[in-house]
Amino acid sequence: MKFAFTITHKHGTARAGEMVTTHGVVKTPVYMPVGTIGTVKALSSEDVIQTGAQIILGNTYHLHLRPGEALVKKLGGLHQFMNWPKPILTDSGGFQVFSLGQEAGKLSKIDEDGVTFKSHLDGSIHRLTPESSIQIQRALGADIIMAFDECTPIKDEVYVVQAMERTHRWLKRSQEEWQRGIHDQALFGIIQGGDYKHLRQESAAFVNSQDLPGIAIGGVSVGYFMEKTVEHINWVKAIIDPTKPFYTMGVGRDPQDIVDVVMAGVDMFDCVAPTRLARNGAIYHGYLEGSSFDHTSPDRVRFVSEFNRKGRLQIGNAQFRDDNRPIMEECDCATCRAGYSRAYLNHLFKSDELLYYRLSSIHNVRFMVRLCEQLREKIISH
């Protein structure tokens, strides 16, 4: 299997590394834009490449429902289908089965073998098991694939224990199916355990014992509640193999979120928020200050912005109607370098023009990619 991960530099618990995949080397820490159905929304693959993105995500659940993994495989796999030459990670579909399945009329039914669910597209009945999730991801041809898990909601401990133990059994089945197939895909296991320290640590120990190429941490509390996310990372970091890439799923809504997980020792993270926020008028603005990755240091690395603590410029506000400056003077994204002004973006946004989605999304994705590049530079230069 053409997969390897090497830590090249450390600064406190923060670390910089290199991950070798079939479709290229990924330098960490890395933000991974989400291309749910084979596209990072509003952007072409060429646009995404220009942002400096090294790896993107595809979604097993959505691609299975439409256009179907058989068609994607027939057309050369997801890389060729979407004209993306760099690495791809696909999630297992577990999060979407459980999150979309909670909508009225689309309830998922979980049993020991897998999950039966209704499509959010047309209400048709589908089934995902650990084996079929791996088979779908194999057909899609991603470089990194995820074990099928139950994305544990915030519930009572009895249920969380049941979900965690089921996730562990599903991990073994995912691993067995993975081992039967081609070996140019790296399988990552997912730590569950809800908001319970002893369960998170038990899950971390189990996932670590499987000796997979990488380890992730998931669950509803991860990415949604950042204080809990960092706390959960700290609970498990000493348990998992430090030579393996560590992936925090669903993190990257705000720039400070990325800073926090990098300081905690995470290598990989993804989030749909940068493009979603862009489409809704929220454009990232701000910068890093500080050089220390020690949380107790007065010079600790942190994100600051003149607009708000989340570092978002609300482009639809009246203050930008005649503002002829780019989003950020120092930004090197294609939107800012080309000279598109805040006033123009304000006009496009208020006019519901499609071009706005592309220009703002280019900036937000590049902003997060560049933030990771800056964090990596700080780790290396220490």
Sequence and secondary structure as in RCSB ss.txt:
>XXXX:A:sequence
MKFAFTITHKHGTARAGEMVTTHGVVKTPVYMPVGTIGTVKALSSEDVIQTGAQIILGNTYHLHLRPGEALVKKL
GGLHQFMNWPKPILTDSGGFQVFSLGQEAGKLSKIDEDGVTFKSHLDGSIHRLTPESSIQIQRALGADIIMAFDE
CTPIKDEVYVVQAMERTHRWLKRSQEEWQRGIHDQALFGIIQGGDYKHLRQESAAFVNSQDLPGIAIGGVSVGYF
MEKTVEHINWVKAIIDPTKPFYTMGVGRDPQDIVDVVMAGVDMFDCVAPTRLARNGAIYHGYLEGSSFDHTSPDR
VRFVSEFNRKGRLQIGNAQFRDDNRPIMEECDCATCRAGYSRAYLNHLFKSDELLYYRLSSIHNVRFMVRLCEQL
REKIISH
>XXXX:A:secstr
   EEEEEEEETTEEEEEEEETTEEEEESEEEEB TTSS TT  HHHHHHTT   EEEEHHHHHHTT HHHHHHT
THHHHHTT  S EEEE SHHHHHHHTTSTT   EE SS EEEE TTT  EEEE HHHHHHHHHHHT SEEE    
   S  HHHHHHHHHHHHHHHHHHHHHHHHS SSSEEEEEE  TT HHHHHHHHHHHHHT  SEEEE STTTTTS
HHHHHHHHHHHTTTS TTS EEETT  SSHHHHHHHHHTT  EEEESHHHHHHHTTEEE  EEE  B  TTSTTB
 EEE SS TT EEETTSGGGTT  S S TT  SHHHHTT  HHHHHHHHHTT HHHHHHHHHHHHHHHHHHHHHH
HHHHHH 
